[in-house]
Every structure is written in C-alpha cells, then in structure tokens.
Amino acid sequence: MTLRFLLLLLLACLPSCTDEEPVVKVDMSRVESVSPPGTAEAITYAYLPQYSHSVSFERHRRLLEYLRHKTGLSLRQIFPNTFAEHIKMVERGEIDISFTNPFVYISLARLGSEAFARIVEADTGADFQGQVIVRADNPAIGRLEDCRGKRLIAVDPNSAGGYLYPMGLFYDHGITREDFQEVTFASGSGGRQEAVVLAVYAGAYDVGTIRKGTLDVVRDKIDLEQIRVLAETRPYPGWVYSVRKGFDPSARDKIAKALMALKASRPEEARILSAAGMVGIVPARDADFDSVRDLITRLNVSGDIR
C-alpha cells in the first residue's frame, strides 16, 4: 500500500503536457556534426603503399607515437590502397603529411606539395636503389642483357625503386620495355614489393624489379637462397617527406624539427628509426630531386600519376 501511494505521488509531481503548451517540431533531415569541445582535427599521415598496410603500420607506428609526444600535435596514420589514390587524396586535402618515393613526390610537387625532409638508410645513406632479381637456379639469365625476351614483373609503373630506377638501368644497357616478352605490374592494394619477389620465387615470372631492402621484408616468407640479385641501380635521392599545399607552416616546422632530432645513437630513438628502416632524417628541398626528373625525361615517361 505504501509503495502504491509513493508511485502515485511521484507521478503527480511530474510535469505534464497540456493543450496550451506549444509543440516543438524536430526536423531530422537537418543534421549537423559537432566536434567535442576542445578537440582538434588530426593531422593525417600516409606512407605510400609499397608494402602491405600491416607492414606500413608496424614500420611507422612508433614514429607516429614519437611525433605526437614530441610536438603535442594529433597525428593519424591513414592507408591509401594505390599510388594514384595517395596522390588524389593529397590533391583533395585528405593527406597532410606524405612519406613517398621521389617519383611520386614529383607528381605531388606539381600539386603544390613541398618537400621538407628525406630519410637516411643504413646501406645507401640519403639515396636508395632498385634491384633486378631472378631465381637463383635460372640458367638462362646470367646478366642484364639476358633479360631480353623474358617475362618481367614490376611493382607499379609509378614505383621508383620497383620500376623507374631499374628501367633506367636497362636503358643504359640498351634494353627498352619493348624488348621484354611481357611486362606486368603487381596487382592489389599494398604489398606489391613482396608480391614481385613471391612471383619470381614461384617461377611465374623470369625477372622482377624491386627496391633495395625488400628482400629483408620477405625473409620469413621464403627461402632467400632461391633469389639472386642480378643487378642494382645507381643511387638516386631517397624517400621524402612532403606537406600538401596550404598546410600550416608552423605545424610543418614542428614535425620537421622533431623528425630531424631523432638520433640513432640514443637507444630508444634507434628502435623508432630501425622499425621504419631508417638511421636518420635530414632536410630536403625540391631541387634534390632533379636527377629523378632527368630520368623521367630520358625514359620518356610522363611522371604524371593518375
């Protein structure tokens, strides 16, 4: 009885609507997104998809954590599926910080992107190289000239170490694209460097072109004794950091300062750099990549990735 009395009393105390009160209509067709107070939109950071997304994430995860801590900026890694998609996303303002090969950077520079840093690698310094690989037990290929009439698989027509640089090497030996029986590019999203190695390993193609360092990535997947490096290209400018047109200069400077402060002599920072395949980061300017522009002209490729 007491419980029923209390419930009736509570209901009597609640406000009720009457006919005299105005009715508020809510238009659900008009919706506006509201950010939580005090939060800023994250700066987007993308690694050109030369490897699988999981490899790209693991390589740069510690580096992103370091940059967030060092700069106080909110950074988020995103994952384009193809080189062309990466460029389109920069053009639309969806990627703020790009980590790309020099060939792709040249396309980004045409859109107003600005180079501000490039990496130093243990084997090649601030430059890097492409490699031509074959199966170790392939008796038909002993030198570059033997690649004529063979089936070639490359990473992507817009890959520097995985196509452009090796094609420059072939060109220097009098071999053009038309001299191959077949030229195929690895398909799918990300992971194309690994796909080239696996295709040569399986015997699906006679010759593959990759960037130097890729064989270390697939070391746990195949028997590397079955792969032979037939030749290496000359060094060209290495991978580059750039910011899209219109990006905040003060944020760029903070990120550049933090990147170049990383030292391999400090154990924790050495782990960050090592995971990303680097030993250091140095300043860069657009003119650093003129040798790549010269190669594009010599090979008569557009250099315009779409």
N, C-alpha and C positions, 0 to 999 in steps of 0.2 A: 504493500500500500504506500509506504513511504517513497519507494523508488518511482512509482507511477506519478505521485504528486510532484516529485522533483523534475521529472521529464516534462510534465505539463507546464510547470513554472518556467523551465528553460525555453520551451517553445514560445511561450507568451512574451518572453523578453527579446526574442529575435526580431530584427526589423523585417517588415513585410512590404511587398509592393502593393500599391493601390492604383486605382484607375487614374487618380490625379497626378501620379508621378510620371515624368517623361521617360520614354523608352529610348535607350541608346542603341543605335544600329551599328554593327561592326562590319566593315567591308573587307572580307577576307581575300579579295582579289588584289588588294594593295598591301604588299608585304615589303618591309624594309629590313635589311640586315644591319644589325647593330653590334659593333665590337665591344667587348667588355671594357669598362673604363680602365685607363692606364696601360693598355697593351698596344704595341706597335706591330705593324705587319712585318713578317720575317723577310730578311734578305734571302733570295733564292740563289743556290749554288749548284752548278751542274758540271759533272765530269763527262766529257764526250764519250758516248757509249762504245768504246773499243773492246771492252770486256763485258761479261755478264753483269747485270745490275747488282747481284750479290757481291761480286768481286769489287765493283766500283764502290759500293757502300763500305765494305770492310777496309779497303785501301784508304779511304778518306774520313772514316768515322772519327778517329782520334784527332785528326786535323781540324775537323769542324768543332769538336768539343774544345780544343785548344783556342780556336778563334773566338768562340762565344765567351770563354773565360777571359781572354786577354783583351778583347775590345769592348765587352759589355753589349755587343750587338746580338740580335736574334738572327741566326742563320739556319736555313733549312735546305738539306740536300734533296734535289729532285732528279728524276731519271728519264730523260728523253730516250726513245727507242731507236732512233736513227740519227745519223749526222745531219741530214736535211731537216728533221724535226727539231733538233737542237737549234739550228740556225733560225728556223721560223719562230721558235719560242723566244729567242733573243730579240728578233725583229718586233714581236708583239709586246715586248717588255716583261715577259714571264720568267726570264732568266736574267739575274742581275750580274752574277759572277760566273764567268765561264773558264773552265780548265780544258784546253783543247790543243790539238796538234797545230803546227804553223799553217798548214794548208787551209784548215777550217778558219783559223784566225783571220787569214786574208779576206775570206768572204765576210766575216764579222766586221772587219775594218771598213769594208765598203758600206756597211750599215751604220757606221759611226762608232763602233766599239773601239776601245782604247787599251792597248797592251800596257801592263804596269809591272809585271814580274814574269820570270821564267825559272824553271827548276834546274838544279844541278843533279846529275845522276852519277852513281859511283863509277861506272865504266866509261862513260862518254863525256862527263862534265856537263856544261850548259848546252851541248849539242846532243843529237841522237842519230841513230842509223836504222836502216832497213836491212832485212836479211832475205836471201833466197834459199829455200830449203827443198830437199828431196829425201826420198827414203835412202837410208844408208846402203841397202842392198840392191839399188837400181843400177845395173851395169851400163845402161845406155846413156847416163848423164854423168860426165866427169868434169865438165867445165861449162861456163855460161853458154858458149856457142852451141853446145849440145841441146839446149832448151828449144831450139828452133823445131817447129812441128810437133811440139809436145802440148799437153793439156795443162793449163795454168789456172790456179785458184788464188785470188787475192782477197784482201779483207773487204775493201769498199773502194769504189772509184774515187772517193774523196779522202781516203786514208793516206797520210804522209808516209810513215814508215812501212805501212802494209800494202802500198801500191805505188804512189808517186815516186818516192826515192828509188825503189828497185827498178821502176821503168826508166828512170834516168840512167841507172847503171846498165840496163840492157841497151839503151840507146847509144851509150858510149862504146858498146861492143858491136854496134851495127845491127842490133835486133829491135824491131818495132813490134807493136801489138799485132799487126797483121801476120807476123812470122810464126805466131803460135797456132796450133791446130784449134785451140779453144781457149777463151779467157772467160772465167766465171768468177762472180763475187759471192762471198759467203752471205747467206740469207738469214733472216730472223732478226730479233731485237737484241742488241748487245751480244757479247760473247763471240764476235766474229774473228778475233785473232785466234782464239782457241779452236774455232771451227776450221780454220785453214790448216792448222797443224794436224788436227784429227783426220781431215780429208786426205792429206798426204800420207799420214801414218796408215790409213786404211787402204791406200792404193787407189782411191777414187780419182786422184789427180797426180800427175807426174811432178809438178813443180808448185811451190807455194811461196807467197811473199808475205812477210810479217815484219813487225817492228822488233828490233833487238830487245830482248828481255822477256818476250812472250814464252819462250821455252821454259823459263823458270816457273811461270804461272801454271803450266800443264804438267809439271814434273811428277805430280802424284796421280796423274790420269793415264799416262802412257810410259812405255819404256823408251827413254830418250836416246838410247843406244841405236834405236832404229831410225833416227832422224839425223841427217847430215846437213850442216850449213854449207851450202855450195859457194856462197859469196856474201860479202857485206858491202853496203853502200858507203860512200864518203859521209862524214858527219855533216848534218845540217842543224840549223837552230832548233833547240828543244821545245818541249811543251810550254805553253804560255798561259798566263792568267790575263784576262781582259774584263773590262766592265762595259756594260751596254751604254749606248748613247743616252745621256740625261741622268745617269746615276750620280748620286750625291758624292761630290768630290771629297768631303770630309770623311765619309764612311769608307770610300776607296783608300784614302790615306791611312786610316786606322788599320784596315785589313792588310795593306801593303807593309806597313811598319811591323805588324805582328808576324807576318809570314817571313820577312827578312830577318827577324830577331831569332828565329829558330836556329839552334846550333847543334850539330851532330856530336859535339864534344860534351854536351850535357846529356846524361843517360836517359832521362825521361823524354826529352825532346828528340833524342836519337831514335827512340821507339816510334814516335809520331812520324818522323821523316822516313824511317825504314819501312813502315807499313805502307806508306804512299809511294815507295820506290824512289825516294829522293835522298840526297845527302845535304842539300841546301837549297836556298831560293835567293835569286839575285834580281836586281832591277832590269827592266826591259823597256825598249822603245820600238816604235813601229819600224824604223829603218833596220832593225836587227834582222828582219825577215825578207830583205830584198833579194837574198840568194834564192829563196823559195820562189819568189815572183819571177826571177830569171829562169828557173827550172820550168815553171808553168809555161812560160813563153817558148822555151826550147822544145818542149814536148807538144806544144800546140794544143794544150787543154785549156778550157775556159777559166777554171779557177772559180767559177760561179756555181755554188752548190744549191740546187733547188729540188 
